[in-house]
């Protein structure tokens, strides 16, 4: 796995949990007063994406550098595309 030291500062944010990265907050389409983040968990078995917001396109290069996405956990059916 690439080192977290290679991660750009303006994309996904490193959380306090090793290997866990968070996207920038995005307003929910059905209630803009609420915000949600996507989370990428780096794992030996392949990276896991939790909640897929449409804003991840801008982080695509960084996600690829972190090893891409192997699995995605969908919280709700509207997240499937």
Secondary structure, DSSP 8 states (H G I E B T S, - for coil): ---GGGS-TTSSEE-SSTTEEE---EEETTEEEEEE--EEE--TT--EEES--GGGGGGHHHHHHTT--SEEE-SSGGG--
